[in-house]
C-alpha cells in the first residue's frame, strides 16, 4: 500500500522549498547590487500580480506575487530585457544614471548576476556542513567483502577482496562512490579498475538492473554491481573538516547532475525522466512526510539544482547574462542590442518550450493523459 502525503502538505512543502530558495537567490543579487551602489526598485517573490507588499525607506518595493515559481530583483535603469542603455536611460540626470545597473563596469555587473547562483550554492553548503557535523561521513572502503552470486560483478570476474580503484576512469575513494556511480547506469558497460593481491587490472562489467519502488509508489530503474561491504565506517567530522566534506558532497551532486544530462542527451536515459514544478512539488511533499532531516537535505539538493541551472549559458538565465558579459570583457564593448534582444527572445521561447515539455511529463507521470484517454474512449 502506497502512502500519500496529501495535497495540503504537498503545497505547503513546495512553498517551503521554493519560497526560501528563490528569496536567498534574489537576495544575492540584491546585496551585491547595493554594495556597488545600484538602486533597487523592486524585490519580488513570485511573478504576476502583487498579493502583498511594502516600500522601504530606500524606495525598494518588496512584494509577494501570486505565481510562486520564481522571483526577480528590478534594478534602476532596467528599461529593457537586455539591460542595454536606451534613449530613456541617457535622458536620466547624471546622478540618477550613475546608480543604474547599466552604468556599472562589466565586472561589477557580472558579480551582481553571479551572486544569485552563488548564494544558492552557499546555502546548500551550510546545510551540508551541518549534516556532516551532525551525522559524520561515510568512509567505508570500496572493497568487495562479498560478491553476490549471479550478479553483474560476479559475471564480470570480480571476487571477494577486490578493491575498486576507479570506474570509467573516475576515482572511487569510498564505497558510496561506487554505489552512486553504478546506480546511475543500469545495464551499461563499465570499465571497472580493481586492485587484487597487489596487482591492478581492469574488468569489463555490464551493470545489473533492479527496479525499486518507494513508499509513495514511485518506481525507479537503478544500476547494481552486486558487491557488499558489511562493515560500514562512519567517522565523526570536525568543524575544520566540515567545509571540505560539504564541498565534496556538492561536487558529487553536480557530477551526478551533469552525468544525468549527458545520459539524456545521448539517449541512455529517457527524456520522460525530466521533471518540472509539479514533480518538485510532489517530491517536496514526500520528503516532508518522511521527516525534517530528509526534507532539509532535499532543500539543499534543490538549491544546488537552482544554482546549477541558473549558471547554464542560456539567454534569460543568469548564465546567459554572464556569457554576454564575458564577450563584452573580451571585445571591450557590449554585444549589439539587436543581437542580444534576439538571443533573449530565443532563450525565452526555449525556456517556455522546456517548461511546457516538463509539465507534460509531470502530468503524464501522474497518469493524467491515461485517465483522459479512458474518459474520451
ZIURHU-V588001 format. One record per run of one state. SS is the DSSP state (hx for helix, st for strand, lp for the rest). FROM is the first residue (numbers start at 0). TO is the last residue. If there is no record, write none. Layout:
ss=[SS;SS]
from=[FROM;FROM]
to=[TO;TO]
This chain:
ss=[lp;hx;lp;st;lp;st;lp;hx;lp;hx;lp;hx;lp;hx;lp;st;lp;st;lp;st;lp;hx;lp;st;lp;st;lp;hx;lp;st;lp;st;lp;st;lp;st;lp;st;lp;st;lp;hx;lp;hx;lp;hx;lp;hx;lp;hx;lp;hx;lp;hx;lp]
from=[0;6;35;39;55;60;75;86;90;93;97;100;103;105;135;136;138;142;143;145;147;151;155;162;167;169;171;174;183;188;196;198;206;207;213;218;224;226;228;233;235;238;265;270;273;276;290;291;310;317;331;336;365;367;376]
to=[5;34;38;54;59;74;85;89;92;96;99;102;104;134;135;137;141;142;144;146;150;154;161;166;168;170;173;182;187;195;197;205;206;212;217;223;225;227;232;234;237;264;269;272;275;289;290;309;316;330;335;364;366;375;376]
